[in-house]
Amino acid sequence: MKNKQNYQDIMDRLVEIGLLLASEKNIQKLLDRIVEEEMNFTKAEGGSLYIRKGNYLNFMVFRNRILENKIPRESILKRIKKSRFEINEKSIAGACVKFDRIISIKDMSKVEEMGFSYDRSIDKELGYETKSLLSIPLKNPEGEIIGVLQLINLPEESFTEEGLRLVRATAAQAAIALSNGLLLDELKKAQLDTIYRLAKVAEFKDRETGDHIMRMSRVSMFIADSLKHDPDFSELILYASPMHDIGKVAIPDHILLKPGKLTENEFEIIKTHTTIGAEILGNAETKLLKVARKIALYHHEKFDGTGYPEGLKGDEIPLEARIVAVADVFDALVSKRPYKAPWPPDEALKYIVSQKGKHFDPEVVNAFVDAYDRIIELYKPPTGSNSSP
């Protein structure tokens, strides 16, 4: 009866793991969740995950509950310094792919005797000892190996025939979730590429602003990260913000590209790009396009109520538009335009901060400042290049 109950508990847990993994749509959160759930199920001290790209394995996740109780996770990842390595029979994860089988090492002191190379310098630096390891291939429904899951310092029962059978069962669920997650991620990338291309319709006439939408959308995402720490919200901002100026497609070239100061009448025409953009994106059913419409319509509103098109004030302005307003102005300031030279980034930063409570939401500005180190990386020219953003 006890064995029957244990079996039922295991089956219930397997179903629970499958449902948990299937519900996660964010690819990085999914990868973390796979490792976490496998560690919990097997009672392993740590785990890592690699994604296969051709003949290489890309390091994606590392977790270790023992180390994380002593050292911040970010510090651990910096010390590991793994990115990718070629698949071959000398590495444990590589052999797992090359020979399409679980690599089971109950005693890591004998790893070299088994024909594998193993770098113990990381363990030594972190003050940790890897005693045992399981390396498990993850396959998509077509039977192709798409990744490798590694679990370290497991209890002895994990290396029994029954234990390995359960590991295979959970790994199969993880592989299905990973396969679906990678497909979804590819679709998202294709969608974002399509959005960028559509948004460029409004700007393709002006070579100086062609990359503006890509930069400002990432700046918007970084601000959202600092403000809400919600990957789903940040991703939504990344996808919706490129369409902020879609209404410019209807603005005549002689006004849009005018190198000098606009007349009052010309500025009134420019301002209509907000309502035109909202009309283009109107009556949408998807959350993405609904948010894009709000951004297009309201990203020129100002926190003090002096913006356009409706003169909204403070929290009356949708948060998404308040975020994009900061990103849009910063990128415009540091970029070359027909009517101005680029500002130094530090000067643009000072201007953004000076507009707290006036043009910009103070909380959004604070989030921008917090994310500034990440943001400024977008504006560093490639090595050997002297070009401006």
C-alpha positions in Angstrom: 0.0 0.0 0.0 2.9 2.3 0.9 4.6 1.7 -2.5 1.3 2.3 -4.3 0.9 5.6 -2.4 4.5 6.6 -3.2 3.9 5.8 -6.9 0.7 8.0 -6.9 2.6 10.8 -5.2 5.3 10.6 -7.8 2.7 10.6 -10.6 0.9 13.6 -9.2 4.2 15.4 -8.9 5.1 14.7 -12.5 1.8 16.0 -13.6 2.2 19.1 -11.5 5.7 19.7 -13.0 4.3 19.4 -16.5 1.6 21.9 -15.8 3.9 24.4 -14.2 6.4 24.3 -17.1 3.6 24.5 -19.7 2.2 27.6 -18.1 5.5 29.6 -18.3 5.7 31.7 -21.5 8.8 33.8 -20.8 11.8 31.9 -22.2 14.3 32.9 -19.5 11.9 32.3 -16.7 11.1 28.9 -18.3 14.7 27.9 -18.4 15.1 28.8 -14.7 11.9 27.0 -13.9 13.1 23.8 -15.6 16.3 23.7 -13.5 14.5 24.6 -10.3 11.8 22.0 -10.7 14.3 19.3 -11.6 16.4 20.1 -8.6 13.4 20.0 -6.3 12.2 16.7 -7.8 15.6 14.9 -7.6 16.7 16.7 -4.4 19.9 17.8 -6.3 22.0 20.6 -4.8 22.4 22.3 -8.1 21.7 22.3 -11.8 22.5 23.9 -15.1 21.0 24.1 -18.5 22.5 24.4 -22.0 20.7 25.1 -25.3 22.1 23.5 -28.4 22.9 25.7 -31.4 24.3 23.7 -34.2 27.5 22.0 -33.0 27.7 24.2 -29.9 26.1 24.2 -26.4 25.2 27.7 -25.1 25.2 28.0 -21.3 21.9 29.5 -20.1 21.2 28.7 -16.5 23.1 27.8 -13.3 21.5 27.2 -9.9 22.9 25.9 -6.7 21.0 26.2 -3.4 24.1 25.7 -1.3 26.1 28.4 -3.0 23.2 30.8 -3.2 22.8 30.7 0.5 26.4 32.0 0.8 27.1 34.0 -2.4 24.7 36.3 -4.4 23.6 34.5 -7.6 24.9 37.3 -9.8 28.4 36.9 -8.3 28.3 33.1 -8.9 27.4 33.7 -12.6 30.2 36.2 -13.1 32.7 33.7 -11.7 31.5 30.8 -13.9 32.2 32.8 -17.0 30.7 30.2 -19.4 29.2 31.2 -22.7 29.4 28.3 -25.1 31.6 25.4 -26.1 31.9 23.0 -29.0 30.1 19.6 -28.7 32.7 16.8 -28.3 33.1 13.6 -26.3 35.6 15.1 -23.9 33.1 17.4 -22.1 30.4 15.7 -20.1 27.5 17.8 -21.6 29.1 17.3 -25.1 29.2 13.6 -24.7 25.6 13.6 -23.6 24.7 15.1 -27.0 27.2 13.2 -29.1 26.2 9.8 -27.8 22.6 10.7 -27.1 22.5 9.2 -23.7 22.4 10.2 -20.0 25.9 10.5 -18.6 25.7 9.3 -15.0 28.7 10.0 -12.7 28.1 8.8 -9.2 31.7 9.7 -8.1 33.2 12.8 -9.7 36.7 12.0 -8.3 36.8 9.3 -11.1 35.6 11.6 -13.9 39.0 11.6 -15.7 39.1 7.8 -15.5 35.9 7.8 -17.5 37.6 9.8 -20.3 36.1 13.2 -19.5 37.9 16.5 -18.9 36.6 18.5 -15.9 37.7 21.9 -14.7 37.7 21.9 -10.9 39.0 25.5 -10.7 35.4 26.9 -10.5 34.6 24.6 -7.6 37.8 25.7 -5.9 37.1 29.4 -6.4 33.6 29.0 -5.1 34.6 26.8 -2.1 32.4 24.0 -3.4 32.8 20.3 -4.3 30.9 18.6 -7.1 30.6 15.0 -5.9 28.1 13.5 -8.4 26.5 14.5 -11.6 23.8 13.6 -14.1 23.8 15.0 -17.6 20.5 14.5 -19.5 19.8 15.2 -23.2 16.6 17.1 -23.8 14.8 16.2 -27.1 12.1 17.9 -29.1 9.1 15.9 -30.4 11.1 15.1 -33.6 13.8 13.4 -31.5 16.4 16.1 -32.0 18.6 17.0 -29.0 17.8 20.7 -28.3 19.6 21.0 -24.9 21.3 19.4 -22.0 20.2 19.5 -18.3 22.8 18.8 -15.7 22.1 18.0 -12.0 24.8 17.9 -9.4 25.2 16.4 -6.0 22.2 14.1 -6.0 21.1 11.5 -3.4 22.3 7.9 -4.1 18.8 6.8 -5.1 19.0 9.0 -8.2 21.6 6.7 -9.7 19.5 3.5 -9.3 17.5 2.1 -12.2 14.3 3.4 -10.7 15.8 6.9 -10.0 17.2 7.2 -13.5 13.8 6.2 -14.9 12.1 9.1 -13.0 14.8 11.5 -14.1 14.1 10.5 -17.7 10.3 11.1 -17.1 10.8 14.6 -15.7 13.4 15.4 -18.4 10.9 14.4 -21.1 8.4 17.0 -19.7 11.2 19.6 -19.5 12.2 18.9 -23.1 8.6 19.4 -24.3 8.3 22.6 -22.4 11.7 23.7 -23.7 10.8 22.9 -27.3 7.6 24.8 -27.1 9.3 27.7 -25.3 12.0 27.9 -28.0 9.4 27.9 -30.8 7.4 30.6 -29.0 10.6 32.6 -28.6 11.4 32.3 -32.3 7.9 33.5 -33.1 8.3 36.4 -30.8 11.6 37.4 -32.4 9.9 37.1 -35.9 7.0 39.2 -34.6 9.4 41.9 -33.2 11.3 41.9 -36.5 8.0 42.4 -38.4 7.0 45.2 -36.0 10.4 47.0 -36.5 10.0 46.7 -40.3 6.4 48.1 -40.2 7.4 50.9 -37.8 10.2 51.9 -40.2 7.6 52.7 -42.8 7.1 55.9 -41.0 10.8 56.7 -40.8 12.5 55.1 -43.9 12.7 58.5 -45.6 15.1 59.7 -42.9 18.3 57.7 -42.7 19.3 59.4 -39.4 16.3 58.0 -37.6 16.2 54.5 -39.1 17.6 52.9 -35.9 15.8 55.1 -33.5 12.9 52.7 -33.0 15.1 49.8 -32.2 17.2 51.7 -29.7 14.3 53.5 -28.0 12.3 50.3 -27.7 15.2 48.7 -25.8 15.6 51.8 -23.6 11.9 51.6 -22.9 12.3 47.9 -21.9 15.2 48.7 -19.6 13.2 51.5 -17.9 10.3 49.1 -17.4 12.6 46.5 -15.9 13.8 48.9 -13.3 10.3 50.3 -12.6 8.3 47.1 -12.3 10.7 44.1 -12.3 8.1 42.2 -14.3 9.5 40.4 -17.4 6.1 40.2 -19.1 5.4 43.9 -18.7 8.9 44.7 -20.0 8.5 42.4 -23.0 5.1 44.0 -23.8 6.8 47.5 -23.8 9.6 46.2 -26.0 7.1 45.0 -28.6 4.6 47.8 -28.4 6.9 50.9 -28.3 8.4 50.6 -31.8 5.0 51.7 -33.2 5.0 54.9 -31.2 5.5 57.1 -34.3 3.6 55.0 -36.9 1.3 58.1 -37.5 4.3 59.9 -39.1 3.6 58.0 -42.3 0.9 60.6 -43.0 3.1 63.7 -42.3 4.5 65.4 -45.5 8.2 65.1 -46.1 8.8 68.8 -46.3 7.6 69.1 -42.7 8.9 65.8 -41.3 12.4 66.4 -42.7 12.6 70.2 -42.4 16.1 71.1 -41.1 15.0 74.4 -39.5 12.5 75.4 -37.0 8.9 74.5 -37.7 6.2 77.2 -38.2 3.2 77.1 -35.8 1.1 75.6 -38.5 3.7 73.0 -39.4 4.0 72.0 -35.7 0.2 71.5 -35.5 0.5 69.1 -38.5 3.3 67.2 -36.8 1.2 66.8 -33.7 -1.4 65.0 -35.6 0.9 61.9 -35.9 -0.3 60.9 -32.4 -4.0 60.7 -33.3 -3.2 59.3 -36.8 -1.1 56.6 -35.1 -4.0 55.8 -32.7 -6.4 55.6 -35.6 -4.1 53.2 -37.5 -3.8 50.9 -34.4 -7.4 51.4 -33.4 -10.0 48.7 -32.8 -7.4 46.1 -32.1 -8.2 42.9 -30.2 -4.7 41.9 -29.0 -3.2 43.3 -25.8 0.0 44.2 -27.7 -1.8 46.5 -30.2 -4.0 48.0 -27.5 -0.9 49.0 -25.6 0.8 50.2 -28.8 -2.2 52.4 -29.5 -2.0 54.0 -26.1 1.7 54.7 -26.6 1.2 56.2 -30.1 -1.6 58.5 -28.8 -0.1 59.6 -25.5 3.7 59.5 -25.7 3.9 63.3 -26.2 1.7 64.1 -23.2 3.7 65.8 -20.3 3.5 65.0 -16.6 2.5 68.6 -15.8 -0.3 68.6 -18.3 1.3 70.8 -21.0 1.7 68.1 -23.7 -0.5 66.9 -26.5 -2.9 65.8 -28.0 -5.2 65.9 -24.9 -3.2 67.7 -22.3 -3.4 64.8 -19.8 -1.6 65.2 -16.5 0.2 62.9 -14.1 -1.3 59.4 -13.7 -4.0 60.3 -16.3 -1.3 59.4 -18.8 -0.9 55.6 -19.3 2.2 54.3 -17.6 3.4 52.7 -20.9 3.3 56.2 -22.6 5.1 57.8 -19.6 7.9 55.2 -20.0 8.2 55.7 -23.8 8.2 59.5 -23.4 11.5 59.3 -21.5 13.1 56.8 -23.9 11.9 58.7 -27.0 13.3 62.1 -25.8 16.6 60.6 -24.6 17.3 58.8 -27.9 16.3 61.9 -29.9 18.7 64.1 -27.9 21.7 61.8 -28.3 21.0 61.1 -32.0 21.9 63.2 -35.0 18.9 64.9 -36.6 18.5 67.1 -39.7 18.0 70.1 -37.4 20.6 69.4 -34.7 23.9 67.6 -33.7 23.8 64.8 -31.2 24.0 65.7 -27.5 26.6 64.0 -25.2 24.8 61.2 -23.3 25.7 62.7 -19.9 24.1 66.0 -21.0 21.0 64.3 -22.2 20.8 62.4 -18.8 21.0 65.7 -16.9 18.2 67.1 -19.1 16.0 64.1 -18.4 16.5 64.5 -14.7 15.9 68.2 -14.9 12.4 67.5 -16.3 11.2 65.4 -13.3 7.6 66.4 -12.6 7.5 68.7 -15.6 7.8 66.7 -18.8 8.4 63.4 -17.2 7.0 61.2 -14.4 9.5 61.4 -11.5 9.3 57.6 -10.8 9.9 56.8 -14.5 12.9 59.2 -14.5 14.3 57.4 -11.3 13.9 54.1 -13.1 15.7 55.5 -16.1 18.6 56.6 -13.9 18.7 53.2 -12.3 18.9 51.5 -15.7 21.4 54.1 -17.2 24.4 51.8 -17.2 22.5 49.3 -19.3 21.0 52.0 -21.5 24.3 53.6 -22.3 25.7 50.4 -23.7 23.3 50.7 -26.6 24.9 53.9 -27.6 28.6 52.9 -27.6 29.9 52.8 -31.2 31.4 49.5 -32.4 35.1 49.0 -31.9 37.0 51.1 -34.4 34.0 53.2 -35.3 33.7 56.9 -34.9 30.1 57.2 -35.9 27.5 58.9 -33.8 24.2 57.2 -32.8 
